[in-house]
Amino acid sequence: MNQENTVLERYSEGANERQDALCCPVDYQTDLLKILPDEVIEKDYGCGDPSRYVREDDVVLDLGSGSGKICYMAAQLVGEKGKVIGVDMNNDMLSLSRKYQEEMAEKLGNDRVQFLKGKIQDLALDVDAMETWLQSNPVTTVDDLSKLENWKLQQTGEAPLIADNSIDLVISNCVLNLVSDAEKQQLVNEIFRVVKPGGRIAISDIISDEFIPEHLKLDKDLWSGCISGAFQEQEMLEMFHDACFIAVSYDKWSDAPWQVVEGIEFRSATLTAIKREQTDCIDKGHAVIYRGPFSFVIDDEGHEFPRGERMAVCERTFNVLGNEPYKEDFIGVIPAQEKEPKVWCAPAGTKRPATETKGARHSINTENSSCC
Ligand SMILES: C[S@@+](CC[C@H](N)C(=O)[O-])C[C@H]1O[C@@H](n2cnc3c(N)ncnc32)[C@H](O)[C@@H]1O
């Protein structure tokens, strides 16, 4: 049986009956649990709480939505104008989450949660639509197979399950580790594809402190139990950075390991990152000053910030550094009089001399006092 079938079988069991071995203790925001059905809470196989990152009006995508718990929590935070989409590949999990959709819509005031059948490493493929198509076009010959491939190309191109640049926040709770190693890069690229420019991700998952040997990856229980498919801790950051996310960081990190297998520590962590706005770099005279405490930092786009120096930045970078997760680390310098806008990316290390920033406003944590 391949890894995917093992995962399907294990989570079908988990949808039908609570599996204690799959449960990792998590501190959820308890006020969001009050209106959730008991069964949804009971069949929770998460390892973190990515619902903490949801904002009002967000369109949220939950990868591997399981019983629907995180989706129904997120739905309370997005408000009536927001929307939550859960994607899962397992029919039994989808039936469980959909069973409470009507009840939850009544409690929430509208039907803002939707559960779709799909594989998170191929978010364009509409698996329900493919199953419907296969009923009238069964595959019994090689020619049939190429017809199916053509159908898939057309469907994913013309009506992708999740469209490009359509999601404000992608979340996931203990699922990425279940995708085969061969498909993990494609999975991260798919996440990047669907997030809107300026959008965010918050991925809670199990990570390991060392690379995992092959014999543990071949162990079906360890794989389907969210252990041996885990990303190594640095590898996970690098994969998201290499896919062009910025501000890639571990926001949460559990102190005690959840499991230790052959000396390898497996713990829960939450990775957060942003998809950069696709706007041009326009210079209008902005600068930022890195506050410290390090003597020097470099961001994910290669800009260098020595502590205390007024560094030239384009307006887009200025806006990125003025928001989460950077805003506490930088003082923004807004020019008293904007320069004639020109397309210009400040080469790493370009300073903005004090003579050019006289009379500027300082956007971040401005001191009220004008004396010392
Ligand atoms: C460990 S459970 C977590 C469920 C849920 N996120 C939670 O917090 O309770 C993993 C879920 O991901 C789903 N899953 C695993 N691999 C998947 C894949 N490649 N595509 C879509 N869903 C997947 C499983 O069916 C299962 O519902």
The ligand as an SDF file (V2000), in Angstrom:
LIG
                    3D

 27 29  0  0  0  0  0  0  0  0999 V2000
   -3.9190   14.9160   11.0460 C   0  0  0  0  0  0  0  0  0  0  0  0
   -5.4490   15.1800   10.2580 S   0  0  0  0  0  0  0  0  0  0  0  0
   -5.7200   16.8800   10.6360 C   0  0  0  0  0  0  0  0  0  0  0  0
   -7.1240   17.3000   10.4200 C   0  0  0  0  0  0  0  0  0  0  0  0
   -7.4560   18.7270   10.8290 C   0  0  0  0  0  0  0  0  0  0  0  0
   -6.6030   19.6850   10.1730 N   0  0  0  0  0  0  0  0  0  0  0  0
   -7.4060   18.9010   12.3350 C   0  0  0  0  0  0  0  0  0  0  0  0
   -6.7850   19.8710   12.7880 O   0  0  0  0  0  0  0  0  0  0  0  0
   -8.0310   18.1220   13.0430 O   0  0  0  0  0  0  0  0  0  0  0  0
   -5.0240   15.1630    8.5540 C   0  0  0  0  0  0  0  0  0  0  0  0
   -6.1600   15.4560    7.5870 C   0  0  0  0  0  0  0  0  0  0  0  0
   -5.5800   15.7990    6.3230 O   0  0  0  0  0  0  0  0  0  0  0  0
   -6.1850   15.0550    5.3030 C   0  0  0  0  0  0  0  0  0  0  0  0
   -5.1550   14.8470    4.2710 N   0  0  0  0  0  0  0  0  0  0  0  0
   -3.9960   14.1580    4.3810 C   0  0  0  0  0  0  0  0  0  0  0  0
   -3.2780   14.2540    3.2600 N   0  0  0  0  0  0  0  0  0  0  0  0
   -3.9990   15.0240    2.3980 C   0  0  0  0  0  0  0  0  0  0  0  0
   -3.7950   15.4780    1.0780 C   0  0  0  0  0  0  0  0  0  0  0  0
   -2.6950   15.1660    0.4000 N   0  0  0  0  0  0  0  0  0  0  0  0
   -4.7390   16.2550    0.4970 N   0  0  0  0  0  0  0  0  0  0  0  0
   -5.8890   16.5650    1.1830 C   0  0  0  0  0  0  0  0  0  0  0  0
   -6.1270   16.1540    2.4350 N   0  0  0  0  0  0  0  0  0  0  0  0
   -5.2010   15.4020    3.0560 C   0  0  0  0  0  0  0  0  0  0  0  0
   -6.6400   13.7790    5.9810 C   0  0  0  0  0  0  0  0  0  0  0  0
   -7.6740   13.1770    5.2430 O   0  0  0  0  0  0  0  0  0  0  0  0
   -7.0670   14.2880    7.3350 C   0  0  0  0  0  0  0  0  0  0  0  0
   -8.3900   14.7250    7.3280 O   0  0  0  0  0  0  0  0  0  0  0  0
  1  2  1  0
  2  3  1  0
  2 10  1  0
  3  4  1  0
  4  5  1  0
  5  6  1  0
  5  7  1  0
  7  8  2  0
  7  9  1  0
 10 11  1  0
 11 12  1  0
 11 26  1  0
 12 13  1  0
 13 14  1  0
 13 24  1  0
 14 15  1  0
 14 23  1  0
 15 16  2  0
 16 17  1  0
 17 18  1  0
 17 23  2  0
 18 19  1  0
 18 20  2  0
 20 21  1  0
 21 22  2  0
 22 23  1  0
 24 25  1  0
 24 26  1  0
 26 27  1  0
M  CHG  2   2   1   9  -1
M  END
$$$$
